[in-house]
Each structure stands twice: as C-alpha cells, then as structure tokens.
Amino acid sequence: MATMTLDDLRRILAECAGSEEGFDAPAEDVLDSLFEDLGYDSLALMETTARIKQEFGVHIPDDEITEVETPRALIALVNGQITAAA
C-alpha cells in the first residue's frame, strides 16, 4: 500500500473543505503549521479522516484526530498505521 504524501493531504483537504486550491504554500511552510492557521476546522478534519479511510484503508478515531494539529503529524499518523498494517 502506498504511503500518504503532502500532495495527497492537500488534495483530500481541498475536496473535503470544498476549496478549489487547498493550501498552496510551500511544503516547508505548511508541514508544521497548525490546521487552524491553515483555515481547517475540526469538521474538515473529521471529513478528511473518512476520505483517508476510503483511499488508504486507515481508520483514525475521532479522539486521535482532535489531537493532530499539523499536516506533518497527520501524515505521520497515517503512514505509521499503513506501515504497521503491512
């Protein structure tokens, strides 16, 4: 199974938040930015977890997603679960 990339996350967030562009800043500016600062609220992240489950087969419980604050942390969580399942 493929791992999740920042580009995957950008696309998924854009689709879930109803945005055409998602966050378009360079990766080094985005990876450690708070989702809140990027304009994504908890509802967008909950919808994102459903899409991640569809695309990557990774289930992220609601209580875990509320603790994930940055794109880097979410990508690490998803990829850690993918690796563990392999």
N, C-alpha and C positions, 0 to 999 in steps of 0.2 A: 504494500500500500504506500502511496506517495505521502510525503510529509507536506505540511501546510507551510506556505511562504507568505511573506508580507503582501505580495501581489494578490494571493488568494484571499487574504483577510480584507484587503482594500475592496476587492470586488464584492465579497459577501456583505460587508458593511454597507456599501453603496446600494446594493439590492435590497437589503433589509430596512434601511433607513429611508428608502425612496429617493435617494440622491443620485443624480446622474454621474457625479465625479468621485464621490468618496473623499478621502483625504489625499491631497495631491502633493504634499510637501515631500522633500527627500527622505529616504528611509532613516537616516541618522537623526532627523528632526522628529520623526514620528514614533519610532520604536519605543522610546521611553517617555512619551507624552501621555498624560492621563486621558482616558477616553472622554471624560467630561470636558477637558480642554479642547479636544478634537471635535466636540459637538455631538457626542453619542451618549445617550442616557441609558438607564438600566433596561428600559423596554427594548431599545435597539439591540442591546447585548443579548437579551433573552431570545429575541428573534434570530439573532446571529447563531446562537447555540443550536437552535433547531436546524438551521441550514448546514452548520458544521456536521451535525449528526447525519444528515442526508448525504453529504458529499464525502465525508471522511470516516463515517461509522463510529465517531467518538461522541459519547454522551457526557455532557458536563452538567452536573447537578446545579440547580438554581443557587444553592448556598455557596458553591465554589465560584460561580461566575460573578457573584456580587463582590467577591474578594479580589478578582482580577482587575487591575487598574490600568494596565498599559497593553498596547499591541504585543510587545515583546513577551510579557507574561502569558497572554492568551495563546500565542503561537507556541511557546514552550510547554504549556499545559496540554495542548492538543497533540503536539509531536511526542511528548512524553507518553501519552496514552497510546498513540499509534505504535511507538517502539515497544511498549510493554505488551501489546496485543500480538506482536509479531513473533 
